[in-house]
Amino acid sequence: MKTLLFTNWHWMRWIRLVFALFLFGEAYATREWFFIVFGSFFLLQALFNWGCGANGCAVPKKNDTK
């Protein structure tokens, strides 16, 4: 778990983290607490490196050679 959280930080993870912190700040400043849901979504994506990368979310094709 420690390795997952502290390694492989690329630019997209940093963008997600910054956006999550921005949404938390906006939720507090505007008192629109629904922004916390979106902020939590992006925070979880940043921390656990979930989401689609540059290659997309497609499952690789299996080569079926018979």
C-alpha positions in Angstrom: 0.0 0.0 0.0 2.9 2.3 0.8 4.4 1.7 -2.6 1.1 2.4 -4.3 0.7 5.8 -2.6 4.3 7.0 -2.9 5.6 5.8 -6.2 4.8 6.5 -9.9 3.6 10.1 -9.5 3.2 11.4 -13.0 1.8 14.7 -14.3 -1.8 13.4 -14.5 -1.8 12.3 -10.8 -0.6 15.7 -9.8 -3.3 17.4 -11.9 -6.0 15.2 -10.3 -4.7 16.1 -6.8 -4.6 19.8 -7.5 -8.1 19.7 -9.0 -9.4 17.8 -5.9 -7.9 20.3 -3.6 -9.4 23.1 -5.7 -12.9 21.5 -5.4 -12.5 21.1 -1.6 -11.6 24.8 -1.4 -14.5 25.8 -3.6 -16.9 23.7 -1.5 -15.8 25.5 1.6 -15.8 29.0 0.1 -19.2 28.7 -1.6 -20.8 26.5 1.0 -21.8 24.1 -1.9 -21.1 20.9 -0.2 -21.9 18.8 -3.2 -18.4 19.7 -4.6 -16.9 17.5 -1.9 -18.2 14.4 -3.8 -16.4 15.4 -6.9 -13.3 16.4 -5.0 -13.3 13.0 -3.2 -13.6 11.3 -6.6 -10.5 13.1 -8.0 -8.6 12.6 -4.7 -9.1 8.9 -4.8 -8.0 8.8 -8.4 -4.9 10.7 -7.6 -3.9 8.7 -4.5 -4.6 5.2 -5.8 -3.7 6.0 -9.5 -7.1 4.9 -10.8 -8.5 6.0 -14.1 -7.6 5.9 -17.7 -4.2 6.8 -18.9 -3.0 8.0 -22.3 -3.7 4.6 -23.8 -7.4 4.7 -22.8 -9.4 2.1 -20.9 -9.6 -0.5 -23.5 -8.9 -4.1 -22.6 -6.0 -5.5 -24.8 -7.1 -7.9 -27.5 -6.3 -11.5 -26.9 -4.5 -13.1 -29.9 -6.5 -16.2 -30.8 -4.3 -18.3 -33.1 -5.8 -21.6 -33.9 
